[in-house]
């Protein structure tokens, strides 16, 4: 018997994917686990993807190499690497070599950790916003997470909501169309849930680098805060960890 309801569901599913295919998205892309999952999800949704990575004089600048190799193996439109020098203002273990990267469990009661880079997401999103206007993208994807994260203030939902409001006030496309959207598909997921999502999208996590002090061979330290969250995520997901460790 012909199932009209099921057929209609499939039809509108196809229509939505075709509609999305023409949409453009700028993806903030570090080459890490989260941003690579976001890229895979945006591609699966049919977006034409423009990747933006930042070489900001970070201690773990080898992540740029991971971003390059993942970009080359993905069906994207363009990968842009922006050079900044946030070491000039410092204030973080990731941009000031005189500050050691913590290698013990983060004490949440101690406040925002020293690996927080002042205003980093605001700076990155602002530059991505400019490129989005240039290429005609109404969506900016960022892999922030409010569940398994290190206590960074610019990973919270209220921050993203505020930035989106500002973006629609401060740009031509926002004023004329009121259509700029900051997409945060991972914001309510645990690290384990993110990994399971990536698996369903065939993400090769062995290509990604999340470590704050990876060596020149892209091998992770296994002891920094980012590594510990990643290790725990694979363990909780019941998935073999493909990370290359020192």
N, C-alpha and C positions, 0 to 999 in steps of 0.2 A: 504494500500500500504506500502511496506517495505521502511523505511526511512534510506537509506544507510549512509547519513551524520550524522544523530543523533546516529546511532548504532556505527559508528566509534568513535565519540566523547566519548560515554560511554566506549567503549573498551579501548581507550588510557587513559581515566581517571582511569580505574581499573589498567592498567599497571603501571601508575605513582604511585599509592598508594601501589601496591605490591613492586615496586622498592624502595620506601621510607621505607617500613617496615623493611628492613634489615639495614637501616642507624641508627647510634647511635648519640645521642646528650647529651651533658652536659648542664644542665639548672641551671643558677644561681637563687637560690630559697630562698626568704625571708619569704614566707608565707603571703605576702601582696597581694593586689588586682592585681597589674600589673604582678608580677611573676607567680601568680596562673593562670591568663589568658594565659600567655605565655606557661605554662605547658600544659594546656588544648589544646591549639592550636597545640603544637608539637605532643602530643599524637594523636590528630585527623588527623595529617598529616602522622601518621604511624611510627614515630620515636621510637626507644627504648631509654627511658629517664633515665639518671643518674642525680639525683638532688644533688646540692652542696649548703649548707647553711653555714653561718658564725656566730659563737659566738665570737664577737670581743670586748667584754666588753662594748657593747652599752647599753645606758640607757634603751632602749626598748627591752631588751633581751627576754621578754616574747614572742616576735615574733617567737622565736625558737620553742616554744610549738605549735604555730599555724602551723608552717612549718611541724612539726612532724605529727600532726593529719591529715593534708591534704595529706602528703606523704603516710601515712598508708592507706588512702582511695583511692589512685590512683594506676593505673596499671603501676608501674615503675620498673626498674631493681634494683636500689640501691639509698639510701639517705645517703649522707655523710655530717657530721657536722664538720667543721674545727674550731678549737679554736685558736684565736689570741688575743692579748691584745693591741688594738690600744689606750687604755687609757694611755699607757706609753708615747705616743707623744701628745695626747690630741688635742687641737686646734679646737674642735667642741663641740656644746651643746649636741651632742649625745654620746660623749666619755669622757667628762669632767663634772663631777657633780657640779662643781663650776660655770658653765655657764648655765643660765636658758634657757629653750626652749621658743622661742618667741610665744606669744599667741595673737598677733595682726597681721593684714594684713601685709604681707611682702612688704616692699618698694623696688620695682625693681630698683630704682635709687640709692639705697644704696649699690649696688654691690652684690657679692656672699653672701648668707645668712650664719649665724653662725651655721646652722644645716648641712652645707657641711662638710663631713669628708675627710680630706686631703688624696688624692690619693686612696680613697677607691675602686673605680671601677677598677683602674689599678692593685691594689693588688689582688682583687677578680678574675678578669679575668686572671691574670697570674697564679694563683693557679689552676683555672679551666682549663687553657690551659695544664698544666702539667698532670692533671687527664685525660683530653681528649686524650692525647698521649698514656697514659697507657692503657685505655680501648678501644682504636681504634675508637674514635669519631672524625669525621671531622667537626662537627658543635657544636658551643657553643651559646646557646640562653640566651639573657639578656633582661630584661624588661625596658630598658631605654626609655625615652620619651622626645622629644624636643618641644612638644606643651604645655601641661599642666604639667609643672614641676617647681621646685623651684629655677631655675637659676644655677644649678650645671654644672660646665664646662665639667665634664666627662659623660654628657648625650647627648652631641651634636653629630650629624652625622660625622663631621670631626674627632672627637676623635675616634669613632668606626672604621672609615676607616683607620686611622693611626695605631691603635692597630692591626687590621687585617693584615696590611702590615708587621708590626713587627713580628707577630706570624708566618707568612709564611717565614720570614727570620731566625727566631731564633729556629726553631724546626726541628727535623728530618723529620717528615711527611710533613712539609711545604717545605723543601728543595727537598725532593724526589718526592712529589706529587703535591705541590703547590695548596693544596685543603682545607686548613683550612678556615672556614667561621664563622664570628661572625654574628649571626642572631638577628636582632632587629625588630621583626614584629610590635611593637607598636610605633615605633619612630615617625611616622607622624600622630598618632591618638590623638584626644582629649580624656579626661578622660571619657566623655559621650560615645564616640565611642568605647572605650575599654570595658566599661560596657555592651554595646549592643552586642559586639562581644562575651564576656563571657557568656551572656545570651543564645546566639545561640549555645554555646558549653556546656550548662547546668552547668556552674560554680556556686557553692554555695558560694556566697560572705560573707555569715554569718560566715563562718569558717575562713575568712582571717582577719589579723590584719595589719593596716597601720600606726597606731598612734605612735608618737614619745615618748609618755609617758603613754602607756596603763598600767592598774594595773595588779595585779597577777591573776585576773579572766578574763584577756584578754579583758577588757572593755576599749574602747577608750575615750580619754579626750574630743574630739569634738571641741577643740579650737586651737590646734597646726596647723602649716602650712599643714602638711600631711592630717590631718582630714578635714580641710576646703576644700582642693582640692577634697577629696573623697566625701564629702557632696554635693559640687557643681556639681560633676560629676553625681551622682545619680539624682539630681534635674534636670539637663539639659537633662539627658537620659529619664526622665519621668518614672523612676523605683523606687519602694519602697526601701529605704535604710535598709538593714538587719543588719547593724552594731550594736553591743552591746555597748552602751555608759554608762559612769559613771553617 
